[in-house]
Amino acid sequence: MNIHITLGPLLALIAGILILAMPRLLNFIVALYLIAVGLIGLFGLGGLHIH
């Protein structure tokens, strides 16, 4: 069985869990997520798969 996990959805999942656990970190987590998504979009890491 092969599991393909892309970085974008994995970051979204981690950010969502952290926001639920610690709502005061919302601004910080959203900022980091947006920076990460922007870098992924610029450098084309969307095709990177973790096996």
C-alpha positions in Angstrom: 0.0 0.0 0.0 1.4 3.4 -1.0 0.5 6.5 0.8 1.2 9.8 -0.9 1.2 12.9 1.3 1.7 16.3 -0.2 3.1 19.1 1.8 0.2 21.6 1.5 -2.6 19.5 3.0 -0.2 18.2 5.7 0.6 21.8 6.7 -3.1 22.7 6.8 -3.9 19.7 9.0 -1.1 20.6 11.5 -2.1 24.3 11.5 -5.8 23.4 12.1 -4.9 21.1 15.0 -2.6 23.7 16.6 -5.3 26.4 16.3 -7.8 24.1 18.0 -5.4 23.3 20.8 -4.1 26.9 21.3 -6.5 29.6 19.9 -4.2 32.4 21.0 -1.6 31.3 18.5 -4.0 31.8 15.6 -2.2 34.9 14.1 1.2 33.2 14.3 0.0 29.9 12.8 -1.9 31.6 10.0 1.2 33.8 9.2 3.5 30.7 9.1 1.0 28.8 7.0 0.7 31.6 4.5 4.4 32.0 4.2 4.9 28.2 3.7 2.1 28.1 1.1 3.7 31.1 -0.7 7.1 29.5 -0.7 5.7 26.2 -1.9 3.9 28.0 -4.8 7.0 30.0 -5.7 9.5 27.2 -5.7 7.2 24.5 -7.1 7.4 22.1 -4.2 3.8 21.1 -4.7 4.9 18.0 -6.5 7.1 16.8 -3.6 5.7 13.6 -2.2 6.7 12.0 1.1 6.6 8.2 0.9 
